[in-house]
Amino acid sequence: MFTRFKTEGFNGYSVNWSPFFENKLAVAGSSNYGLVGNGRLYLLGMAPEGVVMERIYDTQDGLFDVAWSEVNENQLVTSSGDGSIKLWDATLADYPIQQWQEHQREVFSVEWNLVSKDVFASGSWDHTVKIWNPQSPRALQMYTEHTHCVYSTSWSPYNPTLLVSGSGDQTVKLWDIKSPRSARTIFAHNNEVLSVDFNKYNQDMIVTGSVDKTVKVWDLRNTSREMLCLPGHEFAVRKVKCSPHKPNIIASGGYDMSVRFWDINAPPGQNLMNVHDGHTEFVLGIDWNLYVPGRIATCAWDENVHIWDVPPTLAQR
């Protein structure tokens, strides 16, 4: 299965499958590559005839990330170039039901807590990580230890208070939101860290992607050096995403316009399993479908969303 959807006039930044429905996904896009102009949130459905656009929401500034609520099947949050975070309800036609305007710069990441489900995190170019509850008019917490843009955040799928963030200061920080300070700092790459993700099957494993063109796998019990370094991308790695169905499979996308699939259990040097090179611009968004093993969605600056099933040999590993 392979299908595509055109985000006409808007460059794709983020794609997120619904945690409630196997056939629904959201895409966040920006006009003019997010440099200036409007944003658009697409709510899409999978139908026998292909991808169907169920609803769109236009915003005054570009959208950089989107995350479905883990509590309410109709709600999702977006982050924007104007520093705002918006909460949307898919049953309503026009406007967000809540908006927060506390970040001072672009908000590049929003990530819903997978365990407690009542909070989400944001990461911003103002160097901060903030914790939010949809019912609260202000952020619950703010962390200010990063010294450069925060590009990515990821919650532990096991511990409701554990969060990691990746930054342009080349570090990954581990936070326990019960504490006002970071629990650990990992000097992860020799360049900006653009993406972080927790392994869904191993509470001590995270994956990072960087401008240094590498994907790295880390054991949080010993962060003096990475468990595994995966070179192969020709330019910066913009997104890493661990499979929700296979503990050893990682997808990554980057500025070389490719989506790459890695098997971390393969012999050294044989970790790269598959390359999808159908995009013709930077790949910024990747998400695995939670209900259909091996199904993945990607979005890119080429104004295309691709949805396909990875090769069976990869899905069966």
N, C-alpha and C positions, 0 to 999 in steps of 0.2 A: 504494500500500500504506500503510495506517495501522492500527496496533494499539496496545493499551495494556495495562498490567499494574498492578494495584493493590497498593501496599505498605501494606496495611491496618494502621493504628495507628502507622506509621512515616513520618516526613517525609523525602523524598528529598534527599540532599545531593550525591551524586556518582554518575555512571554511567560505565562504562568497557568498551568492546568488547575482546574477546580479540584479541591480536595473532597468534594461531595459527588461530582458527576464525571463520568469517564469521557463525556463528549462535549465538555465546555472548557473554553480557555479564554484568557484575557491577554491583550497585547497593548503595551504602552509605546507610543511613538511621538516623534518630534519633527516639525518641519525644519527645513534648512539644517539638517544634521544636529539639531539641538543648539545651534549657535544663536539663533534669533527666531522669534515667531511662535506660533501656536503649538499646542500638543493635542493628542487625540488618544482616547482610550477606546479600544475595540473589545466588545464581548462577542465571541464567536462560538458557533456550535458545529459539531460534526454531524453531517447527514449523509444518507446514501448517495446523494448527488455531489457531495463534496463539502466544502466549508461554507457555512451560512453566517452572515453578519446579523446578529440578533439585536445589537444596540451599539451606538457610538456616543461618546461624550467628548465635547471639545473644551479645551482649556486655553487660557490666555498665554501660558508659557509651556515650553516643552516638557514632556513626561519622560522620566528616566527609569522608573521602576514601578512594578505593580505586584501586589500580593493579595490573594484571596484570604478572607477571614477564615479562621479555623473553627469559628463558633456559629456564624450565620452564613448560610449557603448563598445568600443574595448580596453579601457585602464584600467590598475589597478596598484596599488603600493604594494610592498612587503617590509618588514623590516627583517633585517638579524643579525646574530650573530657577524658579523664583523663590526657592526656599520653603515652599508650602508643602504640606501633606494633606491629602483630601481623602475622605471616607465616602464611598459611593454605595448606593443601593440599586441593584439591577432591576428592581420592580418600579423604580421611579425614572421619569423620562429625562430630566434636564440637569439638575444641580446636585452637587455633593451634599450629603446630610450633615457633614462635619468638616471643618477645616482648621488646621493648626499652622501658625506662621511664626515659629520660634527660631528656626535655623536662619543663619545670616547669609548663607550661600546656597548653591545648588544642593539638593538632596539626591544622592545617587543610589541609595539603597533603602528599601523597606522590607522587613522580614518578619513574618508572623511566628509567634512562639508555638512550637509543635506539641508541647506537652501541657502547659497550663492553659494555652489557647486564648487567654483573655488579654494578652499584651502583645505588642509588636515593637521592633527596634528600627531605628533609622540611622543612617550614616551620611555625613555631609561634607562638602568641601570646606565648611567652616572648622574642620578638624574634630568635630564632636560626634559622639554616639549618644542617642537619646532613646529612652524607653517610654512607651505610651500605652494608655488604656483608652479604648474608644469612648468610654463613659466620662473620661476626665478632660476638662478644658485645657489643661496644661500637661507638659511632659512630667512623668513621674520621677525620672532621673536623668542626669546628664553626666557624661564622662568626657574629660578634656585632656587626656594624656597624649593623644596622638599629636604629632607636630606637622602633619601634612593632611591632605584630603583623605577622608574615609570613603573608600569606594565600595565596600562590601561588608555585610554582616551575615552571620549564620547562627541560629540557635541549635543547641544540642537536642537531638531527638530522644534523649534519655533523661536529662537533668533540666527541670523547668527553669532554673535560675542561671544556667550556663550559656554564654554567648561568646563568639569570636568576631573580631573585626579585622579587616585588612586595609592597609593605608599606603599612601604615597611615601610615607617615611620608611618604607621597606620592611615594616614590622607587621606581625599579627599579634593582637592582644587578646588574652583570655580574660573574660569578666564573669564574676559571680555577682548578680544584681543584688545580693544581700550585703555586698560590700561596696564602699565608696571608691575603692582603688582597684586597679587591674590585678588579677591573680598571677598573671605571667605575661612576659613579653618574649616573643620569638623573633629573632632576627632572621627573617625567612628567605629573603632574596637579595640580589645585588641591584635591584631596581624596584620600582613601585609595585606594590601588591594590589592587583585589580579585582581579585575574586577569591573568596573562601567558601568552603562548604564542609559540613560534617558528613562523615560516612554514616549511613543509616543503620548499619549492622554492627558497628564497632564504636563504642562511646569514647574511645581514646584516639580515634583517627580523624584527622582533618586533611583537606586537600587545598592547595593554593595555586593560583595562576598569576603570572607576573609579566611586566614589560620586558624582563630578561628572556622571554620566549619559552620558559620552562613551566611545567606542571610539577609540583612537589607534593609528596605524601608524608605526613607527620604523625608520630606517636606522641600524644600529649604527656605521656609518662616520662619521656626523655626527649626534650626538644633541643638538645645541644647540636644536633644535625638531623637532616631529613632522613626518613626511612628509604625514600626512593625519589630520584629526580628523573623526570620524563622530558627529554628534549625532543624536538620534532617540528614544532611550530616555527614558521619562518619569521614571524613578527610577534608582537605582544599577544599574550593570552588574556583575553578579556573576560572569559566566563568559564568556570569549572562547575560540574554538577555530577554528584555521585548517583548511581542508579538506585532506585528504591526497591529493586527486585534482586539485584546481584551485588554482593558485598565487594566484589573485585573489579567492577566495571565503572569507569569514569568517562564522562564526555567533556570535551573542552572546545571552545570556539575562540577565534581571535581575529586579529587584523590581517592575517594572511587569507582571510575569506573562507577558511576551512572549518569544519567540525570534525574533531578527531575522537576516536574511541580507544580507550586504553584498558588493558587487563593487567592489574598490578601484581597478579600471581604468576604471570608468564616469566620465562627465563629472562635474565638481564639482556637488554637490547632487542627483545622481541615483544615489548609491551604494546606497541602500536598495532591495533587490530583492524582498523577500518578508517577510511577518510571519506567524508562527504564534502564534495567541492562544488555543490550546486549553486551556492551564493556567489554574487559578483561584487560584493562590497563587504565591509567589516561585519563580522558576526558578533552581535552583542548579547543576544538572549538565547538561553537554552533551558528547557525543562522536560523532565520525563513524566509521562502519564502514570499516575499511581495505580490505575486499574488494568491497563493493558500492557503486560510486560514487553519491553523493547520498543514501545512507541514513544517518539520524541518529537518535540516541536522546537523550531529555532526561528529567530528573526534577525534581520540584518539591515544595514543602511541601504540595501538595494530595493527597499520597499516590498520585500517578500517575506511571508511566513511560510516555512516548509514544515510539513507534518508527514512523518514516515515511520515505518517499522524497520529497526536495524536488522541486518542480515541474521538469519536463524543461527548461523554458527556462532555469532557473537552473543545472541540472546541465550544460547544454551550453555555458555561457559560457566 
